């Protein structure tokens, strides 16, 4: 059976809640990045989650622990990403933290799966959009919390294809 680890940084609890929902749906393990060990990066499917703070800043725990990701053995590893942001108040930097994580895993040689369509979102700019799609699941618990469970479920359905 393939293993799934969800490493996340969370300040207000929204990203942690999403990580735990994803873990429950994929029989995975949710781990706060501040508690992560090197072995936690070695799952068959590694899922990374972050929120974006301020004007495009990476969440504080990820900012402090980014070195763990940069020194992890990611070459050839399958990675999926999810991010939380506020597309109304921070429309010009929506999910930029997700884009930062994406750049780090690609630089490490990871294979990223689980892109997400941009349709249905209202933002002006995002560093998490590449080739016309978000680099991972896009969530907005500030303005669209009611959509979060169904978005997570649909995304996990896609990721299950890798795990089977």
C-alpha positions in Angstrom: 0.0 0.0 0.0 1.3 3.4 -0.9 1.9 5.9 1.8 0.7 9.5 1.9 2.1 12.3 4.1 0.5 15.7 4.3 2.9 18.3 5.6 1.4 21.7 6.4 1.9 25.0 8.0 -1.1 26.6 9.7 -1.5 29.8 11.7 -5.3 30.1 12.2 -6.1 26.4 11.8 -7.7 26.5 8.3 -4.7 24.8 6.6 -4.5 22.2 9.4 -8.2 21.5 9.1 -7.8 21.0 5.3 -4.7 18.8 5.8 -6.7 16.6 8.2 -9.6 16.3 5.8 -7.2 15.3 3.0 -5.5 12.8 5.3 -8.8 11.2 6.2 -9.9 10.9 2.6 -6.5 9.4 1.4 -5.6 7.3 4.5 -2.7 9.6 5.0 -0.9 11.2 7.9 -1.1 15.0 8.5 2.1 16.4 10.0 2.8 20.1 10.9 5.9 21.2 9.1 7.4 22.4 12.4 7.3 18.8 13.7 8.3 17.1 10.4 11.4 14.8 10.3 13.4 13.9 7.2 11.6 10.6 6.9 8.3 12.4 6.6 9.3 13.6 3.2 9.8 10.0 1.9 6.1 9.0 1.4 5.0 7.6 -1.9 2.8 10.7 -2.2 3.9 13.8 -0.5 1.3 16.6 -0.1 2.3 20.0 1.0 -0.1 22.7 2.2 0.3 26.3 3.1 -1.6 29.5 3.4 -0.4 32.9 2.0 0.0 35.8 4.5 0.3 39.5 3.9 1.1 40.4 0.4 2.2 37.0 -1.0 4.2 35.8 2.0 4.7 32.1 2.8 3.0 31.0 6.1 5.3 31.5 9.1 5.9 27.8 9.9 6.9 27.1 6.3 9.1 30.2 6.2 11.0 29.0 9.3 11.2 25.4 8.1 11.7 25.8 4.4 15.2 24.4 4.8 13.7 21.0 5.6 12.0 21.0 2.2 15.1 22.2 0.4 17.3 19.5 1.9 14.8 16.7 1.5 15.4 14.1 -1.2 12.7 15.1 -3.7 14.3 14.0 -7.0 11.7 11.9 -8.8 9.3 12.1 -5.8 5.6 12.6 -6.5 4.3 15.8 -4.8 0.9 17.4 -4.7 0.2 20.9 -3.3 -2.7 22.8 -1.8 -3.0 26.4 -0.7 -5.3 28.7 1.2 -5.7 32.4 0.6 -8.1 35.3 0.5 -9.0 36.1 -3.1 -11.0 39.2 -2.2 -8.7 41.1 0.2 -5.5 39.9 -1.4 -6.6 39.5 -5.0 -3.2 40.5 -6.4 -1.2 37.9 -4.4 -3.8 35.1 -4.1 -2.0 31.8 -3.2 1.5 33.2 -3.8 2.7 31.0 -0.9 1.6 28.0 -2.9 3.7 29.2 -5.8 6.7 29.5 -3.5 6.3 25.8 -2.4 5.9 24.8 -6.0 9.1 26.5 -7.0 11.0 24.8 -4.2 9.8 21.2 -5.0 10.4 21.6 -8.7 13.9 22.9 -8.0 14.4 19.7 -5.9 13.4 17.5 -8.8 9.9 16.5 -7.7 7.1 15.5 -10.1 4.1 17.7 -9.3 0.6 16.3 -9.7 -2.9 17.6 -8.9 -3.1 20.9 -10.7 -6.5 22.7 -10.2 -8.6 24.8 -12.7 -8.7 28.5 -12.3 -12.3 28.8 -13.3 -14.7 30.0 -10.5 -12.1 32.0 -8.7 -12.0 35.9 -8.5 -8.4 37.1 -8.1 -6.3 39.5 -10.2 -2.8 37.8 -9.9 -1.3 34.6 -8.5 2.2 33.2 -8.4 0.4 29.8 -8.1 -0.9 29.8 -11.6 1.3 28.1 -14.2 0.2 27.1 -17.7 -3.3 28.3 -17.1 -4.0 26.3 -13.9 -3.2 26.5 -10.2 -0.2 24.3 -9.3 -2.4 22.6 -6.7 -5.7 22.7 -5.0 -6.9 26.3 -4.4 -9.0 27.0 -1.3 -10.4 30.2 0.2 -11.9 29.6 3.6 -12.3 33.4 4.1 -14.8 33.9 1.3 -15.8 30.4 0.1 -15.6 28.1 3.1 -18.7 26.3 2.0 -16.9 25.1 -1.1 -13.9 23.7 0.7 -15.2 20.2 1.5 -16.3 19.5 -2.1 -13.1 20.9 -3.5 -11.0 18.8 -1.2 -13.1 15.7 -2.1 -12.8 16.3 -5.9 -9.1 16.8 -5.6 -8.6 13.7 -3.5 -10.5 11.7 -6.1 -7.9 12.8 -8.7 -5.0 12.0 -6.3 -6.4 8.5 -5.6 -5.6 7.6 -9.2 -1.9 7.9 -8.3 -2.3 5.8 -5.1 -4.1 2.9 -6.8 
